[in-house]
Amino acid sequence: MTPRIVPAILAWIALSPAAFAAQGGALELPLVFSDGVVLQRDRPLPVWGQARPGCEVRVELDGQRASATAGADGRWEATLPAHAAGGPYVLAVEACGERRRIADVLLGEVWLASGQSNMEWPVAQALHGGEDIAGAGDPQLRHFKVPRSWAETPRGQLEGGQWQAAAPETVGAFSAVGYAFARELRRTLQVPVGIIDSTWGGSSIEAWMSAGMLGLDTAGLEAKLRERRAAEARAEEAVRQRVATWEPVDPASEAFAADALDTRDWQPIQVPAAWETQGYDGMNGVAWYRTTFELSEAEAAAGIVLGVGQIDDTDTTWVNGHLVGSTANAYNKPRVYQVPAGVLRAGRNTLAVRVQDDGGGGGIMGAPAEIFVQPQGGAPRALGGPWLFRTAQVSVSMLDDKNQVDTVLYNAMLHPLQPYALAGVIWYQGETNASPEGAYRYRDQFRGLIEGWRAGFRTPQLPFLWVQLAPFHSGGDRLDARGRVLESPWATLRESQSATLALPATGQAVITDVGDTHDIHPRDKRTVGQRLARIALHKVYGDRDIAWTGPVYRSAEVRGRELVLHFDHADGALAARGGALGGFELAGADGRFHPAQARIEGDTVVLRASAVSRPVSARYGWSDDPQEASLVGRDGLPASPFRTAEW
């Protein structure tokens, strides 16, 4: 569920100011102030760091100067005057005879990109990755990747990172959404653009919030962390005991691929699903899966196509003891292998898969439809359900789930960046919080995060733009006997995101048309970045003519058996993507929703349902995977899912 950018998580203790100052000498700057840095144009520029206590620190950029005195803890901060776009320049810092020289400094627009895997997702793995890599070559578009790291108390320094200019050899590792966003700004504004990428796949919003944002005092936070440590220790010990029942074997051994094998000590495991969710939390290394499938004589004689899902990270696959396929380091790639007739037999056939996981989630995953046996000329037959499982050689450590722990990503990956001058923030996160209990709570948390980050960056109106969750069949919808949605955690979280638009200087990119039913990571990141850029160009840079939002529900009125919906930003351009208007439901006083016939009348949508004689409320796109939602506005931008009343 996360890109395979697995960090070495080294720091268990946050750096104190003294430790910060001791690294590499007395005079230190945050790592974001390094060669190739992009600084924010047209606003005062805080520059800070550590020096020997009492030292006068002088900072200079293009003839402009500022100074400060290091305090008793060694910290200093100076503020340079606002500077127009341009460069390259040199940022020089001097204190008590020590000097630092930061070269190739540009002034332009700097945006912080943060969130979980859909923001972290690299260009190389995106839909337009090959094209974007081949066409890269803009030294004034730059990217700074904050390494995945965590800390239980706020840090003064990042764990690493460097600025890189967009080029074919570098851009593949850039945030794909961030790169698409930055390219649109470069094309339109014609100034340097820098993206600071601080992301961690699978992270919860709580991990990106400080104790204060979460309403925790020091004692409350320590109690939560202590409880977490104890729970992790218990879980780790339970997994160690479970895998200890199996004698470790050479990870390269093929003994478990044998056609005939005694599997009495193997355990059942559900496929597809990560092994972490099935009693093996924190486990990395090599494990084996086995199952069987039946073929007729004719099917065996013709050969089959075998699907074994998305395997995190590397698989080697055998049928009846014969190697039929292998894929390395491609956790999000469905495995599909041709199995020739000579390997197969009529009756029962044995399938064995060796899985190597290098960090994060592990096992056979993907959609159930991606795990199948398909005879030549026939339909696929599902191969999911319980398989047999045992480990070969594994390690157990609870480091991978630190992206779920309150405050620890904020402390290590956000706090060291403050108060860097920014143009704004782009955010893509929420999948991890889209649970029945978390989706509604998200609206207060998200508001608290935005206000807290704005305070930390000392910009009360700091623009904050985000991506609404894409359609995805998460399995979280609760249905009635007729298959209609009663509750949808993803829809509720989208509603929580939309509610946060009540804050000033915010914007939301709706992507109901850019999802993938079977993949939580839709590959079209270019469209997502471009939609964020449209919002920025309108709200931040003053382009009043650009189409930047789809229709937004405003109010409803009852007209006999019909409910009339009014929208902001309709602009006389309401339309249906693909020609058919869908995704609307009506309910009466009983709160039971029924599919509605919808038609467009000017800037309104009129709803009617034969099962509802007196309409009370409506909803639109109200499911985890609202593929049928087709209302669009100007330039085809989609309407946001909504409901006219909460139940």
C-alpha positions in Angstrom: 0.0 0.0 0.0 3.0 2.3 0.1 5.8 3.0 -2.5 8.9 0.9 -1.8 11.0 3.7 -0.5 12.0 2.0 2.7 14.1 4.2 5.0 16.7 3.3 7.5 15.0 4.7 10.6 17.9 5.6 12.7 16.9 8.2 15.3 15.2 7.0 18.5 15.9 10.2 20.3 15.1 13.7 19.0 18.0 16.0 18.6 18.3 18.6 21.3 19.6 22.1 20.4 23.0 21.1 21.8 23.2 18.0 19.7 22.1 20.0 16.6 25.0 22.4 17.2 27.5 19.7 17.7 27.0 18.1 14.3 29.8 19.2 12.0 30.8 22.2 14.0 29.3 25.0 16.0 27.6 26.8 13.1 24.7 24.8 11.6 21.8 25.4 9.3 18.7 23.3 8.7 19.4 20.9 5.8 16.7 22.5 3.7 19.2 25.4 3.4 21.6 23.6 1.1 23.0 24.0 -2.4 20.3 24.4 -5.0 17.7 25.7 -2.5 14.6 27.6 -3.6 13.5 30.4 -1.3 10.1 32.1 -1.4 10.0 35.3 -3.4 8.4 38.6 -2.3 8.2 37.9 1.5 10.5 38.1 4.5 12.8 35.1 4.7 13.5 33.6 8.1 17.0 31.9 8.2 17.9 30.0 11.4 20.1 27.4 12.9 22.6 26.8 15.7 25.9 28.5 16.7 28.0 28.9 19.8 26.0 30.7 22.5 26.5 34.5 22.3 27.9 34.5 18.8 26.7 37.2 16.4 25.4 35.6 13.2 25.4 37.5 10.0 23.3 36.4 7.0 23.7 37.8 3.4 21.8 37.2 0.1 22.4 39.3 -3.0 23.6 42.3 -1.0 20.8 42.1 1.5 21.8 41.5 5.1 20.4 40.5 8.5 21.9 39.5 11.8 21.0 37.8 15.1 22.7 36.6 18.3 22.8 33.0 19.3 20.9 32.4 22.5 22.0 30.4 25.5 20.8 27.2 23.8 22.7 28.2 20.6 19.6 28.9 18.5 19.5 31.9 16.3 17.2 33.3 13.8 17.6 36.2 11.3 15.1 37.5 8.8 16.2 38.7 5.4 14.1 41.3 3.5 11.7 40.2 0.8 13.4 39.6 -2.5 12.0 39.3 -6.1 12.2 36.1 -8.1 15.6 35.4 -9.6 19.0 33.8 -9.1 21.2 32.0 -8.9 22.6 33.7 -5.8 24.7 32.7 -2.8 23.4 32.6 0.7 26.3 33.4 3.1 26.2 32.8 6.9 29.0 33.8 9.3 29.3 33.4 13.1 32.3 33.7 15.3 34.7 33.1 12.5 32.8 30.2 11.0 31.3 30.5 7.5 28.7 28.6 5.5 28.2 29.2 1.8 25.0 28.0 0.1 25.4 28.1 -3.6 22.9 28.1 -6.6 20.1 29.8 -4.6 16.9 30.6 -6.5 14.0 32.9 -5.5 10.6 31.7 -6.6 7.5 29.8 -5.4 8.0 27.2 -2.7 5.2 24.7 -1.9 5.2 22.0 0.7 3.8 18.7 -0.5 2.7 16.3 2.3 0.4 13.4 3.1 0.5 9.7 2.5 1.3 7.4 -0.5 -0.7 9.1 -3.2 1.3 12.3 -2.6 4.5 10.3 -2.1 4.0 8.3 -5.3 7.0 8.8 -7.6 6.9 10.0 -11.2 8.6 6.8 -12.4 5.5 4.7 -11.2 2.8 7.1 -12.5 0.7 6.8 -15.7 2.8 9.4 -17.5 6.1 8.5 -15.9 8.1 7.5 -19.0 6.9 10.7 -20.8 7.7 12.9 -17.9 11.1 11.5 -17.3 12.1 11.7 -21.0 10.8 15.3 -21.2 12.4 16.5 -17.9 15.1 19.2 -18.1 14.2 22.3 -16.1 16.9 23.5 -13.7 14.5 26.0 -12.2 12.1 23.3 -11.1 13.5 21.7 -8.0 12.5 19.1 -5.4 13.6 18.4 -1.9 12.7 14.9 -0.5 12.5 14.7 3.3 13.5 11.2 4.3 11.0 9.1 6.2 11.9 9.5 9.8 10.2 9.8 13.2 10.8 11.1 16.7 8.9 11.2 20.0 9.8 14.8 20.6 10.2 17.7 18.2 13.5 17.8 16.3 15.6 20.8 15.3 17.1 19.1 12.2 16.0 16.8 9.4 17.5 13.3 9.1 18.6 14.1 5.5 17.6 15.5 2.1 19.0 17.5 -0.7 17.7 19.8 -3.5 17.6 18.3 -7.0 16.7 20.0 -10.2 14.3 18.3 -12.6 16.3 16.2 -15.1 15.8 12.8 -16.7 18.1 11.2 -14.1 16.3 12.8 -11.1 12.7 13.4 -11.8 11.6 9.8 -11.6 11.9 9.9 -7.8 10.0 13.2 -7.5 6.5 13.2 -6.1 4.3 12.7 -9.2 1.5 15.0 -7.9 4.1 17.6 -6.8 5.9 17.5 -10.1 2.7 17.9 -12.1 1.7 20.8 -9.9 5.1 22.5 -10.0 5.2 22.2 -13.8 1.9 24.0 -14.2 3.1 26.8 -12.0 6.4 27.1 -13.9 4.6 27.2 -17.2 2.2 29.9 -16.1 4.2 32.0 -13.6 7.6 31.8 -15.3 9.5 31.9 -12.0 11.5 29.1 -10.2 9.4 26.6 -8.3 10.5 24.4 -5.5 8.6 21.5 -3.9 9.5 20.2 -0.4 8.2 16.6 -0.3 7.5 15.5 3.2 5.4 12.3 2.8 5.1 8.8 4.2 2.8 6.2 2.6 0.1 4.8 4.9 0.4 7.6 7.4 -2.4 8.7 9.6 -3.3 12.4 10.1 -2.5 12.1 13.8 1.1 11.3 13.0 1.4 14.7 11.2 0.0 16.7 14.2 1.8 18.1 17.2 0.6 17.3 20.7 -1.0 20.7 20.9 -3.0 20.1 17.7 -4.2 16.8 19.2 -5.2 18.5 22.4 -2.6 16.5 24.4 -0.4 17.9 27.2 3.0 16.4 27.9 1.6 13.9 30.4 -1.2 12.8 28.1 1.1 12.3 25.1 3.6 10.4 27.2 0.8 8.1 28.4 -0.3 7.4 24.9 3.2 6.7 23.7 3.9 4.5 26.7 0.7 2.5 26.0 1.7 2.3 22.3 5.2 1.0 23.2 3.7 -1.7 25.5 1.2 -2.8 22.8 4.0 -3.0 20.2 6.1 -5.0 22.6 3.3 -7.5 23.2 2.5 -7.8 19.5 6.1 -8.2 18.5 6.6 -11.0 21.1 3.4 -12.7 19.9 4.7 -12.7 16.3 8.1 -14.0 17.4 6.5 -16.9 19.2 4.3 -17.7 16.2 7.1 -17.8 13.7 9.4 -19.7 16.2 7.3 -22.8 15.6 8.9 -23.1 12.1 12.6 -23.9 11.8 14.3 -21.2 9.7 15.5 -22.3 6.3 17.7 -20.7 3.7 15.7 -17.9 2.0 17.0 -19.0 -1.4 15.9 -22.7 -0.8 13.4 -24.0 -3.3 12.4 -27.0 -1.0 8.9 -25.6 -0.3 8.2 -25.5 -4.1 8.1 -29.3 -4.3 5.0 -30.9 -5.8 4.7 -33.3 -3.0 5.3 -31.8 0.5 4.3 -32.4 4.0 2.4 -29.2 5.0 0.9 -30.4 8.3 2.6 -27.7 10.3 1.7 -24.9 7.8 -1.0 -22.4 8.9 -4.0 -21.1 6.9 -3.8 -17.5 5.6 -6.3 -15.4 3.7 -5.4 -14.4 0.2 -5.4 -11.6 -0.9 -4.4 -9.7 2.3 -1.2 -8.4 3.8 0.3 -10.8 6.3 0.5 -8.0 8.9 -3.3 -8.0 9.1 -3.3 -11.7 9.9 -1.1 -12.1 12.9 2.3 -11.3 11.5 2.6 -7.6 12.2 6.1 -6.1 11.9 7.4 -9.2 10.0 9.8 -8.8 7.0 11.8 -11.4 5.1 10.8 -14.5 3.1 7.7 -16.7 3.5 5.9 -19.2 1.4 2.3 -19.7 0.2 0.7 -22.8 -1.2 -2.7 -23.8 -2.6 -4.1 -26.2 -5.2 -6.4 -25.9 -8.2 -8.3 -28.4 -10.4 -8.1 -28.8 -14.2 -9.8 -31.1 -16.6 -7.7 -33.2 -19.0 -8.5 -30.8 -21.9 -7.6 -27.7 -19.8 -4.3 -29.2 -18.7 -3.4 -30.1 -22.2 -4.0 -26.6 -23.5 -2.2 -24.6 -20.8 -3.5 -21.8 -18.5 -3.0 -18.2 -17.5 -2.2 -17.8 -13.8 -2.8 -14.7 -11.8 -1.2 -14.5 -8.3 -2.1 -10.9 -7.4 0.1 -8.0 -6.4 3.0 -9.3 -4.3 4.9 -7.2 -1.9 7.7 -7.1 -2.8 9.2 -10.0 -4.8 7.8 -13.3 -5.9 9.0 -16.6 -7.4 6.1 -18.8 -8.5 6.0 -22.6 -9.1 3.3 -25.0 -10.4 3.8 -28.7 -9.7 7.4 -28.0 -8.7 8.2 -26.1 -12.0 9.2 -22.5 -12.0 6.6 -20.5 -14.0 7.4 -16.9 -13.2 9.2 -14.3 -11.0 8.9 -10.6 -10.5 11.3 -8.5 -8.4 10.6 -5.3 -6.4 7.2 -4.5 -7.8 4.8 -4.5 -4.9 2.0 -2.9 -6.9 2.3 -4.9 -10.2 -0.3 -7.8 -10.7 1.6 -11.0 -11.5 0.2 -12.8 -14.5 2.1 -15.9 -15.8 1.6 -18.2 -18.7 1.8 -21.9 -17.6 2.5 -24.3 -20.5 0.7 -27.7 -20.9 3.9 -29.7 -20.0 3.8 -28.4 -16.4 0.1 -29.2 -15.8 -2.0 -32.3 -15.2 -5.6 -33.3 -15.1 -7.0 -33.2 -11.6 -5.2 -31.5 -8.7 -2.3 -29.1 -9.4 0.0 -27.5 -6.7 0.8 -23.8 -6.7 3.7 -22.5 -4.5 4.7 -18.9 -4.2 7.9 -17.6 -2.4 7.4 -14.0 -1.2 10.2 -11.7 -0.2 9.1 -8.5 1.7 11.8 -5.8 2.3 9.7 -3.6 4.5 6.3 -2.1 5.0 3.4 -4.4 4.1 4.1 -7.9 2.9 2.3 -10.8 1.3 0.0 -11.6 -1.6 -2.3 -8.6 -2.0 -4.3 -6.8 -4.7 -7.9 -7.3 -5.8 -9.5 -10.8 -5.6 -10.1 -10.7 -9.4 -6.3 -10.6 -9.8 -5.9 -14.1 -8.3 -7.1 -16.6 -10.8 -6.7 -19.7 -13.0 -7.8 -19.1 -16.6 -7.9 -22.1 -19.0 -7.3 -21.3 -22.6 -10.5 -19.9 -24.1 -12.3 -20.0 -20.8 -13.3 -17.6 -18.1 -11.0 -16.9 -15.1 -11.7 -19.0 -11.9 -11.0 -17.4 -8.6 -8.1 -18.7 -6.6 -8.6 -16.6 -3.4 -9.6 -17.8 0.0 -7.5 -19.5 2.6 -4.1 -20.8 1.4 -1.3 -22.5 3.4 1.5 -20.4 4.8 4.9 -20.7 6.6 7.9 -18.5 7.0 11.4 -19.4 5.7 13.6 -16.7 7.3 12.1 -13.5 8.8 12.8 -10.7 11.2 10.2 -9.0 13.4 10.3 -5.3 14.3 7.6 -2.8 14.9 9.4 0.1 13.1 7.3 0.1 10.0 4.1 1.3 11.6 5.6 4.5 13.1 3.6 6.4 10.4 0.5 5.5 12.6 1.8 7.0 15.9 0.6 10.4 17.1 3.0 13.3 16.6 6.1 11.3 15.5 6.1 12.4 11.8 5.3 16.0 12.7 8.3 16.0 15.1 10.8 14.6 12.6 9.6 15.6 9.2 7.6 18.8 9.7 8.9 20.6 12.8 12.5 21.0 11.5 11.1 22.9 8.4 9.4 25.6 10.5 9.3 28.6 10.0 10.6 28.2 6.3 8.8 30.7 4.1 6.3 29.0 1.9 3.8 29.9 -0.8 1.4 27.2 0.4 0.8 23.5 1.1 -0.6 20.8 -1.1 -1.9 17.7 0.9 -3.1 14.3 -0.2 -4.0 12.1 2.8 -7.0 10.5 4.4 -7.2 6.9 3.2 -5.7 5.7 6.5 -8.3 7.6 8.5 -11.3 6.4 6.3 -12.7 4.1 8.9 -16.2 4.1 10.4 -14.9 5.7 13.6 -12.3 7.9 12.0 -14.0 9.5 9.0 -16.2 11.9 10.8 -13.6 12.7 13.4 -11.3 13.8 10.5 -13.1 17.1 10.0 -11.9 18.4 13.4 -8.5 16.9 13.1 -8.0 18.3 9.6 -9.0 21.8 10.7 -6.6 21.5 13.7 -3.7 20.4 11.5 -4.2 23.3 9.0 -4.4 25.8 11.8 -1.4 24.3 13.6 0.8 24.2 10.5 -0.1 27.8 9.7 0.9 28.8 13.3 4.2 26.8 12.9 5.0 28.5 9.6 3.9 31.9 11.0 1.5 32.5 8.2 -2.1 32.7 9.5 -3.5 32.7 5.9 -1.1 30.1 4.4 -2.8 28.6 1.4 -3.7 25.0 2.0 -5.0 22.9 -0.9 -5.8 19.2 -0.8 -7.0 16.3 -2.9 -10.3 14.7 -2.1 -10.2 10.9 -1.8 -10.4 9.1 -5.2 -12.9 6.4 -5.9 -11.8 3.0 -4.6 -13.6 -0.2 -3.7 -12.3 -0.4 -0.2 -14.9 -2.8 1.1 -15.9 -0.4 3.8 -19.4 0.4 2.6 -22.2 -1.0 4.8 -25.1 -2.2 2.6 -28.7 -3.0 3.2 -30.4 -6.2 1.9 -30.9 -4.6 -1.5 -27.2 -3.6 -1.8 -27.8 0.1 -1.2 -25.2 2.0 0.9 -26.2 2.6 4.5 -22.8 4.0 5.6 -19.7 4.8 3.6 -16.5 5.7 5.5 -14.8 7.1 2.4 -17.8 9.2 1.5 -18.0 10.5 5.1 -14.3 11.4 5.0 -14.8 13.2 1.7 -17.5 15.2 3.5 -15.1 15.9 6.3 -12.6 17.2 3.7 -15.3 19.4 2.1 -16.4 20.8 5.5 -12.8 22.1 6.0 -13.3 24.5 3.1 -15.0 26.7 5.7 -11.4 27.8 6.6 -10.1 30.7 4.6 -7.4 30.2 1.9 -8.3 26.6 1.3 -9.1 24.6 -1.8 -10.1 21.1 -2.8 -9.3 19.1 -6.0 -12.1 16.6 -6.7 -11.1 13.5 -8.6 -14.2 11.3 -8.7 -13.2 10.7 -12.4 -9.6 9.8 -11.8 -9.8 6.8 -9.5 -9.3 3.0 -9.9 -11.9 0.7 -8.4 -9.3 -2.0 -7.7 -6.2 0.1 -6.8 -5.9 2.6 -3.9 -3.2 4.2 -5.9 -4.7 5.5 -9.2 -1.8 6.0 -11.6 -3.0 9.3 -13.2 -1.2 11.8 -11.0 -0.8 14.4 -13.7 -4.5 15.3 -13.7 -4.4 15.5 -9.9 -1.4 17.9 -9.9 -2.9 20.0 -12.6 -6.2 20.4 -10.7 -4.3 21.5 -7.6 -2.4 24.0 -9.8 -5.7 25.4 -11.2 -6.9 26.1 -7.7 -3.5 27.7 -6.8 -3.5 29.9 -9.9 -7.0 31.1 -9.1 -6.9 31.5 -5.3 -3.2 32.3 -4.7 -2.1 33.9 -7.9 -5.3 35.8 -8.9 -6.2 34.2 -12.3 -10.0 35.0 -12.3 -10.6 33.4 -15.7 -9.3 29.9 -15.1 -11.7 27.0 -14.3 -10.7 25.8 -10.9 -13.6 24.0 -9.4 -16.6 21.9 -10.3 -20.1 22.5 -9.1 -20.5 22.7 -5.3 -23.8 21.9 -3.7 -25.5 25.0 -2.0 -29.1 24.3 -1.1 -32.2 22.2 -1.9 -35.9 22.9 -2.3 -38.9 20.6 -2.5 -41.1 21.0 -5.5 -44.0 18.5 -5.2 -42.5 15.0 -5.7 -39.2 16.5 -6.9 -36.2 17.9 -5.1 -34.3 20.7 -6.8 -30.6 21.1 -6.0 -28.8 24.4 -6.4 -25.1 24.7 -6.9 -22.4 27.3 -6.6 -19.9 27.5 -9.5 -22.4 26.1 -11.9 -21.9 29.1 -14.3 -24.6 27.7 -16.7 -22.3 24.9 -17.6 -23.7 21.9 -15.7 -23.3 18.7 -17.8 -23.0 14.9 -17.4 -19.7 13.2 -18.1 -20.3 10.6 -20.7 -23.8 11.9 -21.4 -25.7 10.1 -18.6 -26.4 11.9 -15.3 -26.0 9.5 -12.4 -25.0 9.1 -8.8 -28.0 10.8 -7.2 -30.3 9.3 -4.6 -33.5 10.5 -2.8 -34.9 9.8 0.6 -38.1 10.6 2.4 -38.7 11.1 6.1 -37.7 7.5 6.8 -34.1 8.2 5.7 -34.0 5.3 3.2 -32.3 6.3 0.0 -33.4 5.2 -3.4 -31.8 5.7 -6.9 -33.1 9.0 -8.4 -33.7 10.1 -11.9 -31.8 13.3 -12.4 -32.1 16.0 -15.0 -30.3 19.4 -15.5 -32.3 22.6 -15.6 -30.1 25.6 -15.9 -27.9 25.8 -12.8 -29.9 23.2 -11.0 -30.4 19.4 -10.9 -33.9 18.1 -10.4 -34.4 14.8 -8.8 -37.3 12.4 -8.7 -37.7 8.8 -7.4 -40.7 6.6 -7.9 -40.3 5.2 -4.4 -40.2 8.6 -2.7 -43.5 10.6 -2.9 -42.3 13.3 -0.5 -38.6 13.9 -0.8 -36.7 15.2 2.2 -33.1 14.8 1.4 -30.6 13.8 -1.3 -27.1 12.5 -1.7 -24.7 12.3 -4.5 -21.7 10.0 -5.1 -22.3 8.5 -1.6 -20.1 5.4 -1.7 -16.5 4.5 -1.3 -16.3 4.0 -5.1 -18.8 6.5 -6.7 -18.0 5.6 -10.3 -21.5 6.5 -11.4 -21.2 10.1 -10.2 -21.1 12.1 -13.4 -22.1 15.7 -12.7 -19.5 18.2 -14.1 -19.2 21.9 -14.6 -16.9 24.2 -16.5 -14.0 22.5 -18.3 -15.4 19.1 -17.2 -14.4 19.5 -13.6 -16.4 17.1 -11.4 -18.9 18.0 -8.7 -17.9 17.0 -5.2 -19.9 14.2 -3.5 -22.3 15.5 -0.9 -25.5 14.9 1.1 -28.1 17.5 1.8 -28.6 16.4 5.4 -26.8 14.2 7.9 -28.6 11.2 9.5 
